Amino acid sequence: MTRLSQAPDDRTVLCVDCEDTSHSAPPGVRMGTPTGRAVVAAATLGSGMALLDGTVVNVALRTIGEELDASLAQLQWITNGYLLSLASLILLGGSLGDRFGRRRVFVVGTVWFAAASVLCGLAPDPEVLILARVLQGIGGALLTPGSLAMIQGAFVQEDRAPAIGAWSGLGSIAAAIGPFVGGALIDYASWRWIFLINAPLAVVTVLIAVRAVPETRDPRASSHFDVPGAALAALALGATTYALIEASWLAAGLGVVAGFGFVVVESRTREPMLALGVFRDRTFSASNVMTLLVYGALGAISFFVTLQLQTVTGYGALAAGAAFVPMTVLMLCFAAAGGRLGQRIGPRIPMTVGPLIMAGGVLLLLRIDDQRDYLLDVLPGVTVFGVGLVLMVAPLTATVLAAAPDEHAGIASGVNNAVARAGSLLAVAALPVAVGLSGEEYADPRSFDAAFGTAMVACAVLLAVGGAVSWLSIRNSVLDGGPEPH
């Protein structure tokens, strides 16, 4: 059976031992070996499965609305139900993997995600689809942190970065082909297949993981799980989302109370899900505020532009999904260069200029109307937006991790991941109502076109404010190990 030992650098490593735990094996998996390839393949397939759903569900919303007779609020919940449970539980999912085994929790999450996907694909009405999407998010909260944790825990120290690079690169390819695959399934088969296709992908993922991926866990992980914290986080996000979509003051009050309760519980729990002390670092806190703003805008842009292209411009699902491919290609080709630039000149300028360029790209997207000229109306905005994203993403991730103490690196990554999803969740909930969309108006070209312009300006403002936060709060020394003000 597989067991664990502790490496000289105090990292969790693999050891193989049938009965006697005093016998250690080699210190981990190497790149280029069959086991190394299996770990990367399983992690990529699992995270890619979740990523594909994230990129194609917006493309399917109009078709789903027509077939299931869904209102705009129901379409928002189809997107947000998944984001809600994922953002609320992703930190708990990571801690479960550390305690019970990263491969084991990854496999459970993959099976759960696939089962919920089948329920999504068979949903007879919007209510069942929303429930299934919430269940999908729970599976994603187990699956997503496990995919990277398996690599981090299984590979030897010197091979972790190349393995993570391979995982990231392959994931980018999945993001690039996702709109084509999803759009083709929607146009030429059924929107239900964007969910049902997860079942065979999950079977392959589980077979590779069970047969070839070594088990790893953190022997120092606590047996305590912060269930009250996770429940209060879910209640706070859920009630706030409901309040924004349904304009409910009662839900808004419940969200505020639950959020306050979450802070109190986390500050008093012996081993909290979220160590609040990480927010004492000004750079860490500012980076997460910037993440909330920028990724909120990013989620809203994807939601609105995809519907604008289908409702107003008349694109099919395949064409609407493929509209963002130039942005993905730019990320695939130049994201590493953006990271090197941030390392060389410091993160402050890339994290300031990147969102400002993205804001310019969003304003160019205002050209999208009923004229089907992709080269003039869509491509310039998507390309400029992608350039800004390339400048921002890698320095932002590096800054968040560098600003937290080493012992809280996992928490820092999880917090930033959850904040990004919460930003998208809240923006997709709030912005349609703020720009005057309700009921069936999303299907009316004239009404949606008017709301689209206001929404894009609002997203540009969010991005510009995110850039301003970076300029005022981020310090370049965070990436060179220099002292950071608190």
C-alpha positions in Angstrom: 0.0 0.0 0.0 1.1 3.6 -0.4 2.2 5.5 2.6 3.8 8.8 3.3 7.1 10.0 4.8 8.5 13.4 5.4 11.2 14.7 3.0 14.2 16.8 4.3 12.5 20.0 3.1 9.5 19.1 5.4 7.2 18.5 2.4 4.8 15.6 2.1 6.3 12.9 -0.1 5.4 9.4 -1.2 6.7 6.2 0.4 5.7 2.7 -0.5 5.5 0.1 2.3 3.4 -2.9 2.7 3.3 -3.2 6.5 6.2 -1.6 8.2 6.1 2.2 8.0 9.7 2.5 9.0 10.9 1.6 5.5 11.0 4.6 3.2 10.8 4.6 -0.6 12.3 7.1 -3.0 11.3 10.6 -2.3 8.6 11.0 -4.9 7.5 10.9 -8.5 9.7 12.2 -11.4 8.6 13.9 -14.6 8.9 11.7 -17.7 8.1 8.5 -15.8 4.9 6.5 -16.4 3.7 7.5 -12.9 4.5 11.1 -13.5 2.6 11.2 -16.7 -0.3 9.5 -15.0 -0.5 12.1 -12.2 -0.4 15.0 -14.7 -3.0 13.2 -17.0 -5.5 12.6 -14.2 -5.1 16.1 -12.7 -5.5 17.7 -16.2 -8.5 15.5 -17.1 -10.3 16.2 -13.8 -9.7 20.0 -13.7 -10.3 20.2 -17.5 -13.7 18.6 -17.0 -14.7 21.3 -14.5 -13.1 24.0 -16.7 -15.0 22.9 -19.8 -18.3 23.3 -18.0 -17.3 26.7 -16.8 -16.5 27.9 -20.4 -19.5 26.5 -22.2 -22.4 26.9 -19.8 -22.8 30.6 -20.7 -22.8 29.6 -24.4 -25.7 27.3 -23.7 -27.8 29.7 -21.6 -30.0 31.1 -24.4 -30.7 27.6 -25.7 -31.5 26.3 -22.2 -33.8 29.3 -21.7 -35.7 28.6 -24.8 -36.1 24.8 -24.3 -36.9 24.9 -20.6 -38.8 28.2 -20.7 -36.5 29.7 -18.1 -36.6 33.3 -16.8 -33.5 35.5 -16.6 -33.3 34.9 -12.8 -33.3 31.1 -13.4 -30.5 31.5 -16.0 -28.5 33.5 -13.4 -29.0 30.7 -10.9 -27.9 28.1 -13.5 -24.6 29.9 -13.6 -24.5 31.0 -9.9 -25.6 27.7 -8.3 -22.4 26.1 -9.4 -20.2 29.1 -8.4 -22.0 29.4 -5.0 -21.3 25.9 -3.8 -17.8 25.8 -5.3 -16.7 29.1 -3.8 -18.2 28.2 -0.4 -16.6 24.8 0.0 -13.3 24.9 -1.9 -11.3 25.6 1.2 -13.0 22.7 3.0 -12.4 20.4 0.0 -8.7 21.2 0.1 -8.4 20.3 3.8 -10.3 17.1 3.3 -7.7 16.0 0.7 -4.9 16.8 3.1 -6.5 14.7 5.8 -7.9 11.7 3.9 -5.7 11.6 0.8 -5.6 13.9 -2.2 -6.2 11.1 -4.7 -9.1 9.7 -2.7 -10.9 13.0 -2.4 -10.1 13.8 -6.0 -11.7 10.6 -7.1 -14.7 11.2 -4.9 -15.1 14.7 -6.3 -14.7 13.4 -9.9 -17.4 10.8 -9.4 -19.7 13.3 -7.6 -19.2 15.9 -10.4 -20.0 13.3 -13.1 -23.1 12.1 -11.3 -24.3 15.7 -10.9 -23.5 16.4 -14.6 -25.7 13.5 -15.6 -28.5 15.0 -13.5 -27.9 18.3 -15.3 -28.2 16.6 -18.6 -31.4 14.9 -17.8 -33.0 17.9 -16.0 -36.7 18.3 -17.1 -37.1 21.9 -15.9 -35.0 24.9 -14.6 -35.5 24.0 -10.9 -33.9 20.6 -11.3 -31.1 22.0 -13.4 -30.3 24.6 -10.7 -30.2 22.0 -8.0 -28.0 19.8 -10.1 -25.6 22.7 -10.7 -25.3 23.2 -7.0 -24.4 19.6 -6.6 -21.9 19.9 -9.4 -20.3 22.7 -7.5 -19.9 20.5 -4.4 -18.1 17.9 -6.6 -16.0 20.7 -8.0 -15.0 21.9 -4.5 -13.6 18.4 -3.9 -12.1 18.0 -7.4 -10.5 21.4 -8.1 -8.1 21.7 -5.2 -7.2 18.0 -5.4 -6.0 18.2 -9.0 -3.2 20.6 -8.1 -2.6 19.1 -4.7 -1.9 15.6 -6.2 0.9 17.1 -8.3 2.3 19.1 -5.4 2.2 16.1 -3.1 3.4 13.4 -5.4 6.3 15.0 -7.4 9.8 15.6 -6.0 10.6 19.2 -5.3 12.6 19.9 -8.4 9.9 18.5 -10.7 6.9 20.2 -9.2 7.2 23.4 -11.2 7.6 21.6 -14.6 4.6 19.3 -13.7 2.5 22.3 -12.7 3.5 24.0 -16.0 2.4 20.9 -18.0 -0.9 20.8 -16.0 -1.4 24.5 -16.6 -0.6 24.3 -20.3 -2.8 21.3 -21.0 -5.6 23.1 -19.1 -5.2 26.1 -21.3 -5.6 23.9 -24.3 -8.8 22.5 -22.8 -10.1 26.0 -22.3 -9.3 26.8 -25.9 -11.1 23.9 -27.4 -14.0 24.0 -24.9 -16.1 26.6 -26.7 -15.7 24.7 -30.0 -16.7 21.4 -28.5 -19.5 22.9 -26.4 -20.8 25.1 -29.2 -20.8 22.2 -31.7 -22.7 20.0 -29.2 -25.3 22.8 -28.6 -25.8 23.6 -32.3 -25.7 20.1 -33.8 -26.8 17.8 -30.9 -28.3 19.2 -27.7 -27.2 21.5 -24.8 -27.7 18.4 -22.6 -24.5 16.9 -24.0 -22.3 19.6 -22.6 -23.1 17.9 -19.2 -23.5 14.3 -20.3 -20.1 14.2 -21.9 -18.6 14.5 -18.4 -19.5 10.9 -17.6 -17.1 9.2 -20.0 -14.4 11.8 -19.2 -14.9 11.0 -15.5 -14.5 7.2 -16.1 -11.2 7.7 -17.8 -10.0 10.1 -15.1 -10.9 7.7 -12.3 -9.3 4.7 -14.0 -6.0 6.6 -14.4 -6.1 7.9 -10.9 -7.0 4.7 -9.1 -4.5 2.5 -11.2 -1.5 4.8 -11.5 -1.6 7.9 -9.2 0.1 7.4 -5.8 -1.8 8.5 -2.7 -0.4 11.5 -0.7 -1.6 13.3 2.3 -0.3 15.7 4.9 0.6 13.8 8.1 0.3 17.1 10.0 -3.2 17.8 8.8 -5.8 18.3 11.6 -8.6 15.9 12.1 -10.8 18.9 12.8 -13.0 20.2 10.0 -14.5 23.7 10.3 -18.1 22.7 9.4 -19.7 25.7 11.0 -17.4 28.0 9.1 -18.2 26.3 5.8 -21.9 26.4 6.5 -21.9 30.1 7.4 -19.8 30.9 4.3 -22.3 29.1 2.1 -25.2 30.9 3.8 -23.6 34.3 3.5 -22.9 33.9 -0.2 -26.2 32.2 -0.9 -28.3 34.7 0.9 -26.4 37.6 -0.7 -26.8 36.1 -4.2 -30.5 35.6 -3.7 -30.9 39.1 -2.4 -29.2 40.5 -5.5 -31.2 38.4 -8.0 -34.6 38.6 -6.3 -34.2 42.0 -4.7 -35.0 40.6 -1.2 -34.1 42.8 1.8 -34.7 39.8 4.1 -32.1 37.8 2.3 -29.7 40.7 2.3 -30.0 41.0 6.1 -29.5 37.2 6.5 -26.4 37.4 4.3 -24.9 40.2 6.4 -25.6 38.3 9.7 -24.2 35.1 8.3 -21.1 36.9 7.1 -20.5 38.5 10.5 -21.1 35.1 12.1 -18.5 33.6 9.8 -15.9 36.1 10.9 -16.7 35.5 14.5 -16.5 31.7 14.2 -13.2 31.8 12.2 -11.6 34.2 14.8 -12.5 31.9 17.7 -12.2 28.4 16.2 -9.0 26.6 17.2 -8.3 25.4 13.7 -10.4 27.5 11.3 -11.1 26.9 7.6 -9.8 30.4 7.0 -6.9 31.8 9.1 -7.9 35.4 9.3 -4.4 36.4 10.2 -3.4 36.2 6.5 -5.4 39.4 5.9 -3.1 41.4 8.2 -0.7 41.7 5.3 -1.8 44.8 3.3 -0.6 43.4 0.0 -2.5 40.1 0.5 -5.7 41.9 1.3 -5.3 44.4 -1.5 -4.6 41.6 -4.0 -7.8 39.9 -3.0 -9.9 43.1 -3.2 -8.4 43.5 -6.7 -9.3 39.9 -7.5 -12.9 40.4 -6.4 -13.3 43.4 -8.7 -11.5 42.1 -11.7 -12.9 38.6 -11.7 -16.4 40.0 -11.0 -16.0 42.0 -14.2 -14.6 39.0 -16.1 -17.6 36.8 -15.1 -20.1 39.5 -16.0 -18.4 40.1 -19.4 -18.6 36.4 -20.3 -22.2 36.3 -19.3 -23.3 39.5 -21.2 -21.1 39.2 -24.3 -22.2 35.6 -24.9 -25.9 36.5 -24.7 -25.4 39.7 -26.7 -23.7 37.7 -29.6 -26.6 35.3 -29.6 -29.6 37.5 -28.9 -28.6 40.7 -30.8 -26.0 39.7 -33.3 -27.6 36.4 -34.2 -24.6 34.1 -33.6 -25.1 30.4 -33.0 -23.7 28.8 -29.9 -20.6 27.6 -31.7 -19.7 31.0 -33.1 -20.5 32.7 -29.8 -18.3 30.3 -27.9 -15.4 30.6 -30.3 -15.5 34.4 -30.1 -13.2 34.3 -27.0 -10.6 32.0 -28.4 -8.1 34.7 -29.3 -8.0 35.7 -25.6 -7.3 32.1 -24.6 -4.6 31.8 -27.3 -2.9 34.9 -26.0 -3.0 33.4 -22.4 -1.6 30.1 -23.7 1.3 31.7 -25.5 2.3 34.6 -23.3 1.1 34.0 -19.7 4.5 32.7 -18.7 6.1 35.9 -20.2 3.7 38.0 -18.2 4.9 36.2 -15.1 8.6 36.8 -15.9 7.9 40.5 -16.5 6.2 40.8 -13.1 9.2 39.0 -11.5 11.6 41.4 -13.2 9.9 44.8 -12.7 7.7 43.9 -9.7 3.9 43.2 -9.7 2.6 46.8 -9.2 2.8 48.0 -12.8 1.4 44.8 -14.4 -1.4 44.6 -11.9 -2.2 48.2 -12.5 -1.8 48.5 -16.3 -3.3 45.0 -17.0 -6.8 45.9 -15.7 -6.7 49.3 -17.4 -5.9 47.7 -20.7 -8.7 45.2 -20.0 -11.1 48.1 -19.4 -10.1 49.5 -22.8 -10.9 46.2 -24.4 -14.3 46.1 -22.7 -15.2 49.5 -24.1 -14.2 48.3 -27.6 -16.8 45.5 -27.1 -19.5 48.2 -27.1 -19.2 47.9 -30.9 -21.0 44.6 -30.8 -24.5 45.1 -32.2 -26.8 43.5 -34.8 -24.0 43.7 -37.5 -22.2 40.4 -37.8 -18.7 41.7 -38.5 -16.5 39.7 -36.1 -13.2 41.3 -37.4 -14.3 44.9 -36.7 -16.7 44.5 -33.8 -15.6 41.6 -31.7 -11.9 40.7 -32.4 -10.4 44.1 -31.4 -12.0 44.1 -28.0 -11.3 40.5 -27.2 -7.7 40.9 -28.3 -7.0 44.0 -26.2 -8.8 42.4 -23.2 -6.6 39.3 -23.6 -3.4 41.5 -23.6 -4.4 43.0 -20.3 -5.2 39.6 -18.9 -1.8 38.3 -19.9 -0.1 41.2 -18.0 -2.2 40.7 -14.9 -2.9 37.0 -14.2 0.6 35.6 -13.4 1.8 38.6 -11.3 -1.5 38.5 -9.3 -1.2 34.8 -8.5 2.5 35.2 -7.6 1.7 38.2 -5.4 -1.1 36.5 -3.5 1.1 33.5 -2.7 4.2 35.6 -1.9 2.4 37.9 0.5 1.2 35.1 2.7 3.5 33.2 5.1 4.9 29.9 3.7 2.8 27.8 6.1 -0.3 29.5 4.8 0.5 29.1 1.0 -2.4 26.6 0.6 -4.8 28.8 2.4 -3.7 31.9 0.4 -4.2 30.0 -2.9 -7.6 28.7 -1.8 -8.7 32.2 -0.6 -7.8 33.8 -3.9 -9.6 31.0 -5.8 -12.7 31.4 -3.7 -12.6 35.2 -4.0 -12.4 35.0 -7.8 -15.4 32.8 -8.0 -17.3 34.8 -5.5 -16.6 37.9 -7.6 -18.1 36.3 -10.7 -21.0 35.0 -8.6 -22.0 38.4 -7.2 -21.5 40.2 -10.5 -23.6 37.9 -12.5 -26.3 38.1 -9.7 -26.2 41.9 -9.4 -25.5 43.4 -12.8 -28.5 42.2 -14.8 -30.8 43.8 -12.3 -28.7 46.9 -12.0 -28.9 47.5 -15.8 -32.7 46.9 -16.0 -33.0 43.3 -17.1 -35.7 41.1 -15.7 -38.0 38.3 -16.7 -38.0 37.5 -20.4 -36.2 40.7 -21.5 -32.9 38.8 -22.1 -34.5 37.2 -25.2 -35.6 40.6 -26.7 -32.8 42.0 -28.9 -33.7 45.7 -28.3 -34.0 45.5 -24.5 -30.9 43.4 -24.2 -28.8 45.6 -26.5 -29.6 48.7 -24.3 -28.7 46.9 -21.1 -25.5 45.5 -22.7 -24.0 48.9 -23.2 -24.6 49.9 -19.6 -23.2 46.6 -18.3 -20.0 46.9 -20.3 -19.4 50.4 -19.0 -19.9 49.1 -15.4 -17.4 46.3 -16.0 -14.9 48.8 -17.4 -15.3 50.8 -14.2 -14.8 47.7 -12.0 -11.6 46.9 -13.9 -10.3 50.5 -13.6 -11.0 50.5 -9.9 -9.1 47.2 -9.6 -6.1 48.8 -11.3 -6.3 51.8 -8.9 -6.3 49.4 -5.9 -3.2 47.8 -7.2 -1.4 51.1 -7.8 -2.2 52.4 -4.3 -1.6 49.2 -2.4 0.8 46.7 -4.1 4.5 46.9 -3.3 7.0 45.5 -5.7 9.2 44.1 -2.9 6.7 41.3 -2.3 8.2 39.1 -5.1 11.8 39.6 -4.1 11.5 38.7 -0.4 11.8 42.3 0.8 9.9 43.6 3.8 6.2 44.3 3.3 4.3 46.9 5.2 1.4 45.7 7.3 
